[in-house]
Amino acid sequence: MSNTTVPRWNLDDIFPSIASDEYKQAVADYAAGMDTLETLLDTAKDFTKRHNDNFDFPAWLAAFLAADDTVSALAGTLNAYAYAVYSVDTTNTAYLNNIAAIEEMGLRARQQDLAFKSLLLSHRNQLDDFFTRFPQFAERRFLLQEAIDETAHQMSSAEERLAGELQRTGGDAWGRLHEQIISNLRDEASGKTFNELRNDAYSADAQTRKAAYQKEIALLRQHEIALAAALNNLKGETVALNKRRHWNDPLDRSLASCRMTRNTLDALLGAIEDSLPLWRRYFSAKARFLRAHGQTASETAGANGEGLAFYDLFAPLGGAGADSPLNRTWSFQQARDYVVARYRSFSADMGDFAAHAFASGWIDAEVRAGKVGGAYDEDFPKGHQSRILSNFTGAFSDVITLAHELGHAYHFSCLKGKPAAFFGYPMTLAETASTFAEMIVKQDMLAQSAGADALQLLDADLQDAAQVLVDILCRFHFERSVFAERADGELSAGDFCRLMRTAQEQTYGAGLGAERHEYMWAVKSHYYSTGLDFYNFPYAFGQLFAAGLFARYQAEGATFAKTYAALLADTGGMTCEDLCKKAGFDITDVAFWQSGIALYAREVESFVRLAEQA
C-alpha cells in the first residue's frame, strides 16, 4: 500500500514543537503550578502541626482543588505530547530526554499527591462543612473519599519511602530479571527469538505452530529455576507488604483500584463460569474442523472427542475468498468511510466525532521507520482533543484497530467540560467504549457475510473473546492459588506448573486436548509486577460490559445512544455499581453479564453449524 494515501497526524494546535515558546511556557506553568501547590501544602502542614484553630480547612481545600485542576490538566497535556512526538520518532534523543524531564517533574507531583491525601485524612471530619460551603465541588465527594480510603492503606511515610527504595532492588529487579530472560531467549536451530516463536501460533502452517510451541516449552523449561525464583519472590513481597498495608486479600486491593465490589466480581465470574461449556463447544468444533481439513499437526486433537491442541488456539481457518473482508486489502479511505458509517449507524454524535477526528489530522496511521508498533489513543486536556497512532497496512484487523482507538477518543470527548480530576477512570471501564466500538463494526460485518467468510469472521471474534473470558478466568484462578500457597511458604517451578495445570483444567477443560501449556506462568509479564496483581479480570469486565451494553442497544434501538454517552461521561467520578445503577442496570446481578454472554452464544451456534457444513 502506498504511504501517500495514509495520513500522519497534526499536533500544531497542541504545540508546534518541544522547542516552541508555547511548549516552554506550558512547562514553566506546570512548574509554577506545583510551586503554588507546594506553598498551599506547607501552609496546611504548618497549621495542622500547631493545631491552630484559625485554619479554615474547607477554604484551603477549595483553593487547593482549583489549583490542582490546572496542574493536572497541564500534566496530562505535557505527558501526552511528550510521548506522542517520541513515539513517531524514537531515535530522536531530544524527544527521549524530554520524556525524562516531564517524568522527573511528575515525581514531584506524586509526592505532593501523597502529602495532600495525608492532610485530607487528618481533616476528614470537616468534609461535610466543605461541601456545604462550596457546593460547586459536590461531584468530588466520591474522589475525595476514595483518596482517604487509599491513604488508610498506607504505611507510615518513613516505611513507604523505605519500601519504595527497596523495591528497586526487590520487586522491580525480579521483574526486570524476568523481562531480560524472556527477551533474550532464542531457539538456536531456527534463530528465532522467543517472541517470534510465540507469533508463530498465528501461522497458517500447522507444523510451524506445533514446532514453535515445542521450542517455546523447551526454552522455558531450561530457565524455569530463575523464572520461578523471580515469581516466588515477587509474590512474597506482595504478601508481606499487603499485611503492612492492612489488605486482607490481594484481590481487595485490585477491587479498590477498579472501583468495584466483590459482589460484582462474583456475578461477573459466575457468568463466565456458567458459560464454560459454551466455549468448550467452540474449541471442540474448531478442533474437529482443523482435523477434517488437514490443518492440525496434532495426532489426537479433534479426534474421538478430544479438544484443541494448545498451539491451535489461534490457528487461522482459511477457505475464505480473496475478496473476503479478512483477506482483501483495504485502503485507508475505505477504512475511514466504513468506520464513520458504522459509528453513525449507532448515533449521529458518534459518527460526527469520528468524521471530525479523521478530517482534523488526529490520526497517524503511516507505517515508517522510527515509529513504535501497535496502536494507542492519547488524550489532551488542552483543547479537549485526542490523537490516535496506528500502523495501517490494509488488513481488516487494522480497520478494527481504528474503530477501537477512536472508541477511546470518543470516551474522552464525552468528558468535555469536566475538571481534569475526572479524566481518570478505572481499568474496568477504560475498555468499554473501545470494545463497544469494535462490536458495532464486527457485528455489521458478520451480518453481511456468509459461508467461509462468516466462518472466518466468527472464529476471529470468538478467538479474541475466548482469550478475554476463558483465558483470563484461567489466569485469575492461577493467581488466587499462587497467593494462597505463597502465604504459607516458598513455591518452585514444579508448584507453578501444577497450579497452572489445575487452572487450565478448571477453565478450558475438555476444550483443550492433552497438549497444553503448563508454563504459561512464565510467559505473562503482568505476573511479574508488584503493582499488577489480578491485572486481567478488568479486561473480562470490559469485554462483557460492552457486550451487555450492546445487548441493551439491540433491545432499545437508537434511543440507547444518549444513555451510552451519559454513562461514559460519568466514568471518572463514581463506582462501577453506582455508574450502572444511574444508567438503569444492575451489574451485581449475574443476569446482566449473561446478556453479554448471549451474544457469543449465538456466535458459537453459528460457528458450529458452519464448521460442520464446511
N, C-alpha and C positions, 0 to 999 in steps of 0.2 A: 504494500500500500504506500502511495506517495505521501510523504510527510507534509507536503504543501497543502493537503486537504485537512490536516489535523491541527488543532489550534494550540498555541501557547497562551498562558494567562496574562492579564494585565494587572499589575499591582500599583500603578501610579497613583490612584486615588486613595491608597493607604499611605504609602511613602514612595517617593521617586527612587530612592536607593538608601543604603545604610550610610552613605556619605552626605546625604542631603541635609539641609538645615532643618527641615521638618522632622526628620528622624532624630537628629541630635537633640532637638528641642523636646521631643517626646521622652527621650531617655533622661534628659535633665528634669523634666516634670515628674517622672517616675521617682527619681532620687529625692526631689524636693517633697513629693507627697509622702515618702517614707520618713523624711525628716519631721514632717508635721505629725505623723502617727507616733513617732518616737517621743516627741515633745508631749503629746497627749498621754501616752503611756507613762512617761516619767512623772507627770503631774498626778495621775491617778495612783501610781505606786506610792508617791510621797504622802498624799492624803491618807491612803489606806494604812500605810505603815504607822502614821502618827494618830490613827483613829480620830481624825479631825471631823467633827460634826458639821463643819461648814462645807464638806464635799458634797456637791449636788451630782450624785452619780447619774440620775436619769438625763440631766442636761449634758453631762460629759459623754454619755453613751450615744446620744443623738448626734453630737459633734463628731465623735469617732466614726460612727457608721457612715455618715455623709462623706467624710474624708476617705474612708476605706473604699467606698464605691468608686471614687475617682482613681485611686491607686490600683484597684483590682481591674478596672477597665483598661488602664494603661498597660498593666502587666499582661493581660490577656492578648492585647493587640501586639505588643512588642515580642512576646514569646511566639505567637503565631507567625508574625512576619519574619522573625529570625530563622525559624525552621523552614518556612516556605521558600525563601531565597536560597538557603543552603541546599534544600532537597532537590533542586533542579540544577545545581552546580556544586556537587560535593567535593570537587578538587579545589575549590576556591578557599584559600586559607583565611582570607578576611571574613568570609561568612562563618567559618568554623570558630574563629576567635570571637566573633560577635555573639554566637550562641553561648559560648563560655561566659562572656561578660554579662549577658542577660541572666543566665543561670546563677551567676555569682550574686547578682542583685537579689535574686529570688531567695537565696539563703537568708538574707536579712529579713525579707518579708515573712518567711516561715517562723523565724524567731519572734517576730512581732505578733504573729498569729497565736503562738503559744502563750505569750505574755497576756494578750487580750483575753484568751479563754480562761486563764487563771484568774484574772480580775473579774471576769463575768461570773465565775463560780463563787468567788468570795462575796459578790454583791447580788446574788441571785434573788434574794428576798426583796429587792427593790424593783424587780421587773414589772410587777403589776402597776406600780406607780409610773414607771416609764411608759407603758402602753397607754395609760390613762392621759398622761400629759402630752404624749407625742403619738397620737393615733395614726399618723402617716406611716409609722413603722409597724402597723398591726400585722402585716404579712410576714414580718420577720420572726414572729413568736416561735414558729417551728425551728427555724435555723438557729436561733439563739439557744433554745432548749437542747438542740442537738449538740451544739458546741459545749454546753455544760455537761451533758452526758458523756461526751468524748473525754473531757478533762477528768471526770471521775474515774476513768480507766487509765490514768497516767500515774507513773511512779513519781517520786519527788524529782524536782528539777535536776538535782545532782545525779540521781540514779538514771534519769532519762538521758542526760548528757553522756554518762559513762556507757550506757547501753549503746548509744549511737556511735561512740568511739570504738567500742569493742566489736560492733557489727562489721566494721571494715575488715577485721581480721577473723571474724567468725562467719556469720551467715552470708555476708556479701562474698567473702573469699571462697566459701564452699560453692556458692552459686557460680562464681567465675571458673572454678575448677571444672564443674560440670560443663559449662559453656566451652571451655578450652578443649576438653577431651572430645566432645561431640564434634566441634568444628574442625578438629584435626584428624578425625578418623578417616581412613581411606582404604579401599579394597586394593590390595597390591596387584591382583591379577588384571583387573579392568582399569585401574587407575581412578575409579570414580570415588568422589567424596561421599561421606555418609549422607549428606542432604541430597546428592544426586541419586543415590540408591533409593532413598525414600520417594523421590519424584518418579522413580520407575514403577511405583504402584499404580500410576495412571497410564502406563504403556498399553498399547493395543496388542502387544505381543505377549502371549501367556507365559512363555518360557522366561522372558525378560522379567516379568513380575515375580515369578517364583524364585528365580536366581537372586534377584535383588533382596528379597525377603530373607533368604537363607544367609546371604552375606551380611545383612544387617544384624541378624540374630547372632552370628558368629563374632562380629566385631564387638557387640555389646557384652557378650559373654567373656571375651578376653579382658574387658575393662570393668567387670562387674564389682570387683572389690573396691576400687576407687569411687565408682559411681554410687555404690551402696553406702560407703562411708560419708560421702557428701550429703546424701538424702537423710541418713540416720542422724547426723549432727545438726542439720538444718531443722528437722522436726523436733529434735531435742531442745534446741534453743527456743523454738516457738513455745513448747510446752512449759519451759522454765519461766519465760517472760510473761506468758499468759497468767500464770499463778501470781506473779508480782503485780500484774495489772488488773487482777480481780476478774478475769474472764474464766467462767466455769468450764467453758467448752470453746474450742477454736471456732466452731460454727457460729457461736453467738457474736463473735467479733465480725465475722463476714456478714451476718444478717444485719447487724447495725450499720455497716458501711453501705449495705444495699437498701436500707430504709424499708425493710420488710420484716414480718413476724414469722415465727416458727409455724403458725397455723397456715399461713400462705405457702410456705415451703412444703409442708406436709401435703397440702392439696395439690400442688404442682407435681411433686414427686410421685404422689399416689396416682395421678392421671397417667404419668409416664409408665409407672409400673404396670398399671392395668392395660396399657397399650402394647406391652412387650410381645404378646402373641401375634399381634398385627405385624410388627416389624420382623419377627422371625419368619412369618409367612412370606414377606417380601424377600428376605435374604435367601430363603429356600427356593423361591421361584426364580430368583436370579441365578442361583447355583445350577438349577436344572436347565435353564436357558443356555448358560455357558457350556455345560456338558453336551447338550444336544447339538450345539453349533460348533463344537471343537474349539472353544475359546478359553479353556482352562488347562493348566498343566498339572492339576491335582489328579491323583489316581482314584480318589474316592469322593470328592466334593460333588454334590448334585446327583449321586447315585445312591439307591437304596435309602432314600430319605435323609442322607447326610447334607448338612448345610454348607455354606460357603467356606472356602479356604480364606484365611485372613488376608492373604495377598491378592484376593479377587474382590475385595470390598469396593474398590474404586475402578474395577475393570470396565472399560467402555464397551457398550454392546455392539456397536457397528450396525450396518444394514440400512441406515438412512441414506437418502439420495444426496447428490451434490448440492441440490437447492434447498435442503433442509435448513431450518434456522440455525441448527447446531454446526452445520458444515459449510454453509456459504460464507463468503467474506462480505461483511457489512462496511459500507463507507461511513465515515463519521457523521455525515449529513443525514444518512438513513437512520443511524442510531439516534441522533438528536431528534429528528422528526417523530420517530416511534416512541421515544421516552416521553416527549412533550404530549403527544396524543394520548398515551396511556394515562399519564398524570391527569390530563384534562378530562378523561373519561370518569375519573373519580370526583374531581372538583375543579371548577374554573380557577379558583385561587391557587391550587397546587400546580395546575398546568401553566398559568401565567408566571408563577415563580420560576419554574424550570425554564421557560422561554426566556425570561429575563436573565437568568444565570448564563445561558448559552450566548445570548446577544451581548452581554456586558463584559465578556472576556474573563469570566470567573473560572474557566476550566483549562488546565494544562494537560493535554492528552497525548502530545507527541512523544514518541519513543526516541531518546537520544542519549549519547554518551554523557556520563557525569550525573545523570538523573537517577534518583532512587527508584527501585522497583515497586510493584504493588500499587496501592491506591489509598487515598485518605481525604478527609474533609477538614479544613482549618476554618475556624470561625473567628471573626474580628469584631470586637465591640465597637471600634471606630467605624462609624457609618453603618453599623449592624449589617455586615456583609460577610460572605464566605468565599473561599477558594477551594477548588477540587483538583487534586492531582490524580491522574490515571496514566496507564501506559496502553494506549489503544492500538490494537493490532488488527481489528476487524472481526475477531471471534465473537460468537454470541455471548460468551461469558463477559466480554468487555462491555456489551450493552447492559447486561445485568449489573455490572460494577458501576456504570454511570448512574443507573437508576438507584442503586444502593447509596452511593455517596451523595447524590442530590437529595435523597431522603434525609440524611443527616443535616444537610444545609437547610432544608425546609423546616426541620425541627427547630433549628436556631432562629429562623425567621419568625416563628410563632412566639418567640420570647421577646420580640421587639417591644421596647418601652419599659421593660423591667430593669431594675438595677443589676449590676454585674454579679451580685451575690447569688442571683437566681440562675445564672448561666451554668452552674454545675449540677448535674443530676447523676444518680447512681447508675452503675453498670446494668442493673436490671432494666432500666428504662432507656439507656443510651442507644440500644439497637432497635428500639420499637419502630421509629419512623423509617429507618433504612430497610428493615426486614419487610415492613408493610409495603414499601415502595417496590421491593423485589416481587412480592406476591401479586401486585397489580399487573406487572409485566409478565411474570411466568404463567399466571392463570389465563391471561389473554392469549398467550402463545399456545398454551395447551388446548384452548377452545378452538383454535384454528387448525390443529394438527390431527393426523390420523395415521394408522399403520405404524411403520417403522419409525417415522418422525415422532409420533406421540410416545412410542415406547422409549426412545432415547431421552426425550424431554422428561418423561415421568421418572426414569431412572436417575437422571441428573438431579431432579428435585428431591426425590426420596433418599438418594445417597447423601445429599447435604443435610437433610432433615434428620436422618438416622444418626449422623455424626453429632449433631447438636443435642439430640434427645437420648438415644441409646448409649452412645459412647460417653457422653458427659455424665449420664447416670452411673455408668461403669466407673468413671473416674471419681465420682462422689463416693460410691461405696468403698472404693480402694482407699481414698484419703481418710475416710472416717475410721476404717480398720487400722490404718497406719497410726493415726493419733491414739487410738485406744490401746494398741500394743506398745507404742513408744513410751507411753506414760509409765509403763511397768518395767521397761528395760531396753537394751540395745537391739537393733534389728540388722540382719545380714542380707546379702543379696538373695539367699535362699528364702528368707522370710518375705521379702518384697515380691519375689516371683510367686510364692504361694498365695499371697494376698491378691495379686493381680489375676491369677487363675480363678480364684474364687469370685472376684468381681465380674470377670468376663462370663463365668457360668451363670451368675445371678441375672445378668442383663442380656447378653447375646444368646445364651442358652443354646438350643438346638439350631439356631440360625447360623451358628458357626460350626464347621466340622472339626476334625481332630487337629488341623493345622492352625494353631492360634499364636498369640504373641505375648508370652508371659513377661517380656522385658519392656513393655510399654511404660513402665515406671521410670525407666532410664531415658526415655525419649522426650517426654513432655517437660519443657523447661519451666513451666509455672510451678511444678512441684518443688523446684529448687530456688524458691524465693520466700523469705520470711514474711513478706508483705502480701503474698498472693494465696493464702490458704483458702481452699474451696473456691478457687478462681472461676471455675467453669459453670456452676449452676446458674449464674445470672444470664448466660447465653441461652440456656434452655428456657429460662423465664422469658427472655426476649423473643425467642422463636415462637413459643406457644401463645404469648401475649399478643403478638402481631397476628397470629392465626386466629385467635379468639376475636380480635377486633375486626379482622376480615370477615369472619362469620357474621358479626353484627352488621357490617356494611352490606353483605349479601342479603340479610334479612330486612334491613331498613331502607336500603337504596341511597339516593343522593342526599337525603337529609342527614345521614350519618357524618358527612364531611365536616359540618360545624362542630359536632360533638368531638370529633377526632382532633381538629385544630385546637379546640379549647383544652382538651386533655394534654396535648403537647405543651401548651403554654403554661400549664401548672406543674410540670415535671420537676422543676427546680426548688419547690417550696413545701413539699408535704410527703408523707409516707406513701408507699405504693398503694396501701389499702385505702387511705383517705382519697387519694387521687382517683382511684377507680370507683369508689363509692360516689364521689361527686359526679362522675360521668355516667353513673347508673348501673354499675355491676359489681359483683362481689367476688374478689379473687381468692377469698378464703374458702370458697365453695368449689369443690372438685368439678362441678358441672361446668364452670366457666372454662377450665382448662380442657375438659373433654370436648367442648365445642370447637376448640382449635385442633384437637386430635382428629375430629370427624373429617376435616379437610383431607388429611393424609390417609384416613381410612378409605375414602373414595378413590384416592390416587392408587393405593395398593390394590384395590379391587380391579381397577382398570389395567394396572401393570400386569397382574397375574393373568388376566384374560388375554391381553395382547401377547404376553410371553408364551402362553400355551398355544396360541394360534400361529405364531411365527415359525 
